[in-house]
Amino acid sequence: MKRNLVVLIGALFMFAASTLAFAQNADLQSFSSGNKLKYSTKYHPKAKGINITVEYPSHWKLSEGERPNIVQKFSGDASDGITRMFLILIKDIPSEASAMSTEDIAKEAFSEDALKEMVPPGGSFIKGGQTKYDGQPGAWIIVSIDSERAGMKGKSYGLLHMFIYGGKMISIQCMVGGLEQMSGNLYQEFNSYIPLFQQIGNSIIVPDKWTKNDVEVEQSSMEYLYGPMWWLTIIVSFVLTWGIGLIPPILIRYAIARKPLSKGWAIGLVAFLWMVNIVIFTALGSQSKTHAALFLVAWTSYIILKKEKRPAN
């Protein structure tokens, strides 16, 4: 369980969060002076139903994330060859952890050892610790990353804010990066951006947390079993299971035979129809929950086939 959570976060986030430095830069001064905008993930197709808001420098550019779990990308000036940016990432927690409370998941995912294991290949853990974001349990880590792409070696430093909410792992991944030969300048530049990255992390708000009950925010058992549209799934499953299952015995009893069947014939037909239904629903990709419902359909089919018409008065 713990290992799966660590692998999830390590695979999801390539960079991470926080050493203290207070050098000023233009972006920080602008942000601190109120030149900032608020971004919301509400209704974004990659947000998985999660709504959070975060503030960013008003002159930074927004672009769509290239990968499935990257909701949004925010980029500052890179004319000097140094990349300054942050990403919003949202991913489902492992299915085996869905039945656990947020606090229990956080204890395992954000323990000191787990944080150190999150560093991807080529990376070095600098520091990290547990914290909270808008009251939600989370953590931050800072790492350095050595990378190579198309024969070019790069170096990055990152501050990662991450927390758990609504059955999802959410991260604000802030970074400064460039070519390896600029590593000295990169580290100095990253240190100057830490106060800005910390303010960005501190601006995280979960609006729905204050408008929904805790029961609604946490993933319910029905949502875990059937998905976010569990009520529609159950209705469709009910109609398909009972509709496909009961139409044949009704037709046989009232349209073809037009009389009750003997016990032997009824049992034989029910067994045959039950096997046919198993094959059909398995081909449709149904789960064992549907197969269990087919036992009830089979029993109802037997009653229909054996049912005698009441004599008219």
C-alpha positions as CSV (number, residue, x, y, z in Angstrom):
1,M,0.0,0.0,0.0
2,K,2.6,2.5,1.1
3,R,4.9,1.5,-1.8
4,N,2.1,2.0,-4.3
5,L,1.4,5.5,-3.0
6,V,5.1,6.4,-3.2
7,V,5.3,5.1,-6.8
8,L,2.2,7.0,-7.7
9,I,3.6,10.3,-6.5
10,G,7.1,9.7,-7.8
11,A,5.8,8.8,-11.3
12,L,3.3,11.7,-11.3
13,F,5.6,14.5,-10.2
14,M,9.0,15.1,-11.6
15,F,9.9,18.1,-9.5
16,A,9.3,19.4,-5.9
17,A,9.4,22.1,-3.1
18,S,11.0,24.5,-0.6
19,T,14.3,25.9,0.8
20,L,14.3,29.3,2.3
21,A,15.8,32.2,0.4
22,F,14.6,35.8,0.2
23,A,16.3,37.3,-2.8
24,Q,13.9,39.5,-4.7
25,N,13.1,39.2,-8.4
26,A,10.8,41.0,-10.8
27,D,8.1,38.3,-10.8
28,L,8.0,38.2,-7.0
29,Q,7.9,42.0,-6.7
30,S,5.1,42.1,-9.3
31,F,3.1,39.3,-7.6
32,S,3.5,40.8,-4.1
33,S,2.3,44.2,-5.5
34,G,-1.0,42.6,-6.5
35,N,-0.3,42.0,-10.2
36,K,-1.8,38.5,-10.1
37,L,-4.7,36.5,-11.4
38,K,-6.7,33.6,-10.0
39,Y,-7.1,30.4,-12.0
40,S,-9.8,27.7,-11.3
41,T,-9.8,24.1,-12.4
42,K,-13.6,24.0,-12.3
43,Y,-15.1,22.3,-15.4
44,H,-11.7,21.5,-16.9
45,P,-11.9,18.1,-18.5
46,K,-8.6,17.0,-17.0
47,A,-9.5,18.1,-13.4
48,K,-11.5,14.9,-12.7
49,G,-14.3,16.9,-11.1
50,I,-11.9,18.7,-8.7
51,N,-12.2,22.5,-8.3
52,I,-9.3,24.3,-6.8
53,T,-8.1,27.9,-7.3
54,V,-4.5,29.2,-7.4
55,E,-3.0,32.6,-8.0
56,Y,-0.3,33.3,-10.6
57,P,1.6,36.3,-11.9
58,S,-0.7,38.2,-14.2
59,H,1.9,38.4,-17.0
60,W,2.7,34.7,-17.1
61,K,1.3,32.7,-20.0
62,L,-1.2,29.8,-19.7
63,S,-1.1,26.7,-21.9
64,E,-2.7,23.3,-21.9
65,G,-0.7,20.4,-20.4
66,E,0.7,18.0,-22.9
67,R,0.1,14.9,-20.7
68,P,-3.2,13.4,-19.4
69,N,-2.8,14.4,-15.7
70,I,-1.4,17.9,-16.3
71,V,-4.4,20.3,-16.0
72,Q,-2.7,23.6,-16.8
73,K,0.8,25.0,-17.4
74,F,1.9,28.6,-16.3
75,S,5.1,30.0,-17.8
76,G,7.2,33.1,-17.1
77,D,9.8,34.8,-19.2
78,A,12.4,32.4,-20.6
79,S,14.3,34.8,-23.0
80,D,17.5,34.3,-21.0
81,G,17.4,30.5,-21.5
82,I,16.1,29.8,-18.0
83,T,12.6,28.3,-17.7
84,R,10.4,29.5,-14.9
85,M,7.0,27.8,-14.6
86,F,4.6,25.7,-12.6
87,L,2.0,23.0,-13.4
88,I,-1.2,21.8,-11.9
89,L,-1.5,18.0,-11.8
90,I,-4.4,15.9,-10.6
91,K,-4.5,12.1,-10.4
92,D,-6.6,9.4,-8.8
93,I,-5.1,7.8,-5.8
94,P,-4.6,4.0,-6.1
95,S,-7.8,2.0,-5.9
96,E,-6.7,0.0,-2.9
97,A,-6.5,3.3,-0.9
98,S,-10.0,4.5,-1.8
99,A,-11.5,2.9,1.3
100,M,-9.0,4.6,3.6
101,S,-9.5,8.0,5.2
102,T,-7.6,11.1,3.8
103,E,-5.7,11.2,7.1
104,D,-4.5,7.6,6.9
105,I,-3.5,8.0,3.2
106,A,-1.5,11.1,4.1
107,K,0.3,9.4,7.0
108,E,1.7,6.8,4.5
109,A,2.1,8.9,1.5
110,F,3.8,11.9,3.2
111,S,6.0,10.2,5.8
112,E,9.6,11.2,5.9
113,D,10.8,8.0,4.2
114,A,8.0,8.2,1.6
115,L,8.9,11.8,0.6
116,K,12.6,10.8,0.0
117,E,11.4,7.9,-2.2
118,M,9.4,10.2,-4.4
119,V,12.5,11.5,-6.2
120,P,12.6,10.1,-9.8
121,P,15.8,8.7,-11.5
122,G,18.4,11.4,-11.9
123,G,17.0,13.4,-9.1
124,S,18.3,14.3,-5.6
125,F,16.2,14.9,-2.5
126,I,17.1,18.3,-0.9
127,K,14.4,18.7,1.8
128,G,10.7,18.3,2.5
129,G,8.1,18.0,5.1
130,Q,4.4,17.6,5.9
131,T,2.0,20.6,5.9
132,K,-1.5,21.6,5.0
133,Y,-3.1,23.4,2.1
134,D,-6.5,25.0,2.8
135,G,-6.7,22.6,5.7
136,Q,-6.1,19.5,3.6
137,P,-3.2,17.2,4.6
138,G,-0.3,17.5,2.3
139,A,3.5,17.9,2.0
140,W,6.2,19.8,0.1
141,I,9.5,18.6,-1.2
142,I,12.5,20.2,-3.0
143,V,14.6,18.3,-5.4
144,S,17.2,18.8,-8.1
145,I,16.8,16.9,-11.4
146,D,19.5,16.0,-14.0
147,S,18.0,15.1,-17.4
148,E,19.0,14.5,-21.0
149,R,16.9,14.9,-24.1
150,A,18.0,14.7,-27.7
151,G,21.6,14.8,-26.6
152,M,21.2,17.9,-24.5
153,K,21.7,17.8,-20.8
154,G,19.5,19.8,-18.5
155,K,19.3,20.8,-14.9
156,S,16.2,21.7,-12.9
157,Y,15.3,22.6,-9.4
158,G,11.7,22.3,-8.2
159,L,9.4,23.1,-5.3
160,L,6.4,20.8,-5.2
161,H,3.2,21.4,-3.2
162,M,0.9,18.3,-2.9
163,F,-2.2,17.4,-1.0
164,I,-5.1,15.0,-1.0
165,Y,-8.7,16.0,-1.6
166,G,-11.8,14.2,-2.9
167,G,-10.0,11.0,-3.6
168,K,-7.4,12.7,-5.7
169,M,-3.7,13.6,-5.4
170,I,-3.2,17.2,-6.3
171,S,0.1,18.9,-7.0
172,I,1.3,22.4,-7.8
173,Q,4.7,21.8,-9.3
174,C,7.0,24.9,-9.4
175,M,10.3,24.8,-11.2
176,V,13.3,26.6,-12.6
177,G,15.4,24.9,-15.2
178,G,17.8,25.2,-18.1
179,L,21.0,23.7,-19.7
180,E,23.4,21.9,-17.4
181,Q,26.2,24.4,-18.0
182,M,24.0,27.0,-16.4
183,S,23.6,25.0,-13.2
184,G,25.3,27.6,-10.9
185,N,23.0,30.4,-12.2
186,L,20.0,28.0,-12.1
187,Y,20.4,27.2,-8.4
188,Q,20.8,30.9,-7.6
189,E,17.7,31.7,-9.7
190,F,15.7,29.0,-8.1
191,N,16.5,30.3,-4.6
192,S,15.3,33.8,-5.7
193,Y,12.0,32.2,-6.9
194,I,11.3,30.2,-3.8
195,P,9.3,33.0,-2.0
196,L,7.1,33.4,-5.1
197,F,6.6,29.6,-5.3
198,Q,5.7,29.6,-1.6
199,Q,3.1,32.4,-2.2
200,I,1.6,30.5,-5.1
201,G,1.3,27.4,-2.8
202,N,-0.2,29.5,0.0
203,S,-2.8,30.8,-2.5
204,I,-4.4,27.4,-3.0
205,I,-8.1,27.3,-2.2
206,V,-10.6,24.4,-2.4
207,P,-13.9,26.3,-2.8
208,D,-16.1,23.2,-2.7
209,K,-14.7,22.3,0.7
210,W,-16.7,25.2,2.2
211,T,-19.9,24.5,0.3
212,K,-20.2,20.7,0.6
213,N,-20.4,18.3,3.6
214,D,-17.4,16.2,4.3
215,V,-19.4,13.1,3.3
216,E,-20.0,14.6,-0.1
217,V,-16.4,15.7,-0.6
218,E,-14.8,12.3,0.3
219,Q,-15.3,9.5,-2.2
220,S,-18.3,7.5,-1.1
221,S,-18.4,3.7,-1.2
222,M,-21.0,3.8,-4.1
223,E,-18.7,6.1,-6.1
224,Y,-15.8,3.8,-5.4
225,L,-17.8,0.7,-6.6
226,Y,-19.6,2.2,-9.6
227,G,-17.7,5.5,-10.5
228,P,-18.7,9.2,-10.2
229,M,-22.0,8.6,-12.1
230,W,-22.9,5.7,-9.9
231,W,-26.6,6.4,-9.8
232,L,-26.8,6.3,-13.6
233,T,-24.7,3.2,-13.8
234,I,-27.0,1.4,-11.4
235,I,-30.2,2.4,-13.3
236,V,-28.7,1.3,-16.7
237,S,-27.4,-1.9,-15.1
238,F,-30.8,-2.6,-13.6
239,V,-32.7,-2.1,-16.9
240,L,-30.2,-4.1,-18.9
241,T,-29.9,-7.0,-16.4
242,W,-33.6,-7.5,-15.8
243,G,-34.7,-6.5,-19.3
244,I,-32.3,-8.9,-21.1
245,G,-32.9,-11.5,-18.5
246,L,-36.7,-11.6,-18.3
247,I,-37.8,-10.9,-21.9
248,P,-37.0,-14.5,-23.1
249,P,-39.0,-16.4,-20.3
250,I,-41.9,-13.9,-20.7
251,L,-42.0,-14.6,-24.5
252,I,-41.7,-18.4,-24.0
253,R,-44.5,-18.5,-21.4
254,Y,-47.0,-16.1,-22.8
255,A,-46.3,-15.9,-26.6
256,I,-44.9,-19.3,-27.5
257,A,-46.1,-22.0,-25.0
258,R,-49.1,-20.0,-23.7
259,K,-49.3,-22.3,-20.7
260,P,-47.2,-23.1,-17.6
261,L,-44.2,-25.4,-18.2
262,S,-43.5,-28.5,-16.3
263,K,-41.0,-28.3,-13.5
264,G,-38.3,-30.1,-15.5
265,W,-38.8,-27.9,-18.6
266,A,-38.8,-24.8,-16.5
267,I,-35.6,-25.7,-14.7
268,G,-33.9,-26.7,-17.9
269,L,-34.8,-23.5,-19.7
270,V,-33.8,-21.3,-16.7
271,A,-30.4,-23.0,-16.6
272,F,-29.9,-22.5,-20.3
273,L,-31.0,-18.9,-20.2
274,W,-28.8,-18.2,-17.2
275,M,-25.7,-19.5,-19.0
276,V,-26.6,-17.4,-22.1
277,N,-27.0,-14.3,-19.9
278,I,-23.6,-15.0,-18.2
279,V,-21.9,-15.1,-21.7
280,I,-23.7,-11.9,-22.8
281,F,-22.8,-9.9,-19.8
282,T,-19.3,-11.2,-19.6
283,A,-18.8,-10.1,-23.3
284,L,-20.2,-6.7,-22.4
285,G,-17.5,-6.4,-19.7
286,S,-19.8,-6.6,-16.7
287,Q,-18.4,-7.3,-13.2
288,S,-19.2,-10.0,-10.7
289,K,-21.9,-7.8,-9.1
290,T,-24.0,-8.2,-12.3
291,H,-23.5,-12.0,-12.3
292,A,-24.9,-12.1,-8.8
293,A,-28.0,-10.3,-9.9
294,L,-28.5,-12.9,-12.6
295,F,-29.3,-15.4,-9.9
296,L,-32.3,-13.3,-9.0
297,V,-33.2,-13.0,-12.6
298,A,-33.0,-16.8,-13.0
299,W,-35.3,-17.4,-10.0
300,T,-37.8,-14.9,-11.3
301,S,-37.7,-16.6,-14.7
302,Y,-38.5,-19.9,-13.1
303,I,-41.6,-18.4,-11.4
304,I,-42.8,-16.9,-14.7
305,L,-42.4,-20.2,-16.6
306,K,-44.3,-22.1,-13.9
307,K,-46.9,-19.4,-13.2
308,E,-50.5,-20.6,-13.9
309,K,-53.2,-18.2,-15.1
310,R,-55.9,-17.6,-12.5
311,P,-59.3,-18.9,-13.6
312,A,-61.8,-16.1,-14.4
313,N,-64.6,-15.6,-11.9
